[in-house]
Amino acid sequence: MKRETLFLKIALFLIGAPIAALCLIGLPLIAMEAAGSKVAYVVYGMLAVMYASAIPFYTALFQAFKLLMLIDSNNAFSGASVKALKVIKKCAIVISLFYVAGLPLFYVLAEVDDAPGIIVIGLIFIFGSAVIAVFAAVLQKLLNNAIEIKSENDLTV
């Protein structure tokens, strides 16, 4: 394992571990606390959005790890790298769409608790995922151009 990507692999683990803890411990505790309250259906809907968004989140995290493995093996400029970035982009878009669909639930909860900051939390997830999608799309385009230039240079003697 190369030292250059070791830090990034550790960072991926440190990004994924708190989300796993939240899904396994935090969200069930929130569900138990919400049971029987008048906004339980809203909280359960929000939890469903959070659990559903965990699937594309971990898919994107795995693709990022795969991308780092390609960098380790000196295959960064390959079709597999472009494909990994494409999957990361799609996962980020799906996460944004999940939270856009769940934003009315954030609104209802904000109205009941009289806490408009809850809506901002939902917007942070939407815009954060959108930024990642745009960044992955830009990297994908740059990588495609680099691969084309590399293949032209390989053909030129």
N, C-alpha and C positions, 0 to 999 in steps of 0.2 A: 504494500500500500504506500503510495507516494505521500510525502509530507504536505504537498501543496493542497491536496484535496482532503486530507485528513480533517483539517479544521472545519471544512464545509460539511463533511459527513457527520461530524459531531454536532454541528449547528442544526443539521436536519433532524438528528435525534432529539436535540433539545427543543426544537419546534414541535415535534410530534408527540413527545411525552406528556406535556401539560394538556394537550387536547385529548389524549387517551385517558388521562386521569379525570378530566372533566366529563367525558362520556361515560366512564365506568363508575365514578363516585359522585361528582358534582351534580349532574343532571338528574340522576335518580333521587338524590336528596331534595332537589327542587320540586320534583314531581310528588314526592311524599308530603312535602310541606304544603303544596297547592291542593292536595286531595281534599275535597269537601268544601273548598272556598267557592265564592260566586264567580270567580274568573278562572276556574280550573280548566275549562275548555280552551281558553286563550293560552294559558301556560302550556297545556299539553300540545297545542298547535305549534307554539314556538319551540318546544322541545323536539317535536317531530321535524321541524325545519333544521334544527341544529344537528340532530342525528343524521338526517338525510344529507346534509352538507359535509358530514365527516367522511362519507364515501369518496366523493371527488377530491376532498382534501388529501386523504391518504394515497389516492391514486396519483395525484400530482407530486406528492412527496416521494413516492416510489420512482416516478419518472425522473425527478431531480437526482435521486440517488443513482439511477441508471445512467444519467447524463454524466455524473461525476465518474462513474466506472469507465465510461467511454473515454473521458479525458485522461484517466489513468493509463488506459491501454493505447494512447496516442491515436484514437479514432474520433477525435472531436469534430473533424470536418467530414462527416459521413451522413448518409441518409437516415441512420438510426438516431442521430442527434436532432435532426430536423423533425423526425417523427415524435421524439420525446417532447420537444418544445411545442409541437402541435397539440399533443395530449394535455400538456400543462395549460396551454391557452384555453382549450375546451373545458377543462375542469374548473378553471377560474371563472369562465363565463357561466357554467352551470351553478357554481356557488353563488354568484351574483344573482342569477335568476331565482334561486331558492329564497334568498333573502328579500328580493323584490316581491315575490309572491307572499312572503311572510310579513312584510311591512305593515299591512293592515292589522295584524295581530299585535305588533309593537304599538300601533296607534291606540288600539282598544285598551291595552294594558296601561299606556301612558294616561289615557283619559280616566281610567278607574283609580289609579294611584296618584293622579295629578302630578306626574313626573315626566315632563316633556323630554328630559334627557334620554329616556329609553329609546325614543325615535332616533336620536343621534347615534346611539349604539348600533342600531340596525343599519343606518346609513354608512357607518364606518365599515361594516362588513361588506356592503355593496360596493363602495368605492375602492376599498382595499383590494378586493378581488378583481375589480375592473382595471385597476392599475397593473396588477400582475398579468392580466390577460393582454393588455396593450404592450407591456414590456416583453412578454413571451412572443407576441406577434412580431415585434420589431427585431428581436434576436433571431427569430425563425427566418425572416426576410434577409437579414444580414448574413446568416449562415448559408442560406441558399445561394446568395451572390458569391460568397467566399468559395463555396464548393464549385460553382461554375467557373470562377477564375482559376481555381486549382486544376480543374480538369482541362481547361484550355492550356494552361502552362505545362501540364503533363504531356499533352499532345504536341506541343512545340518543342523542337529539339534544337 
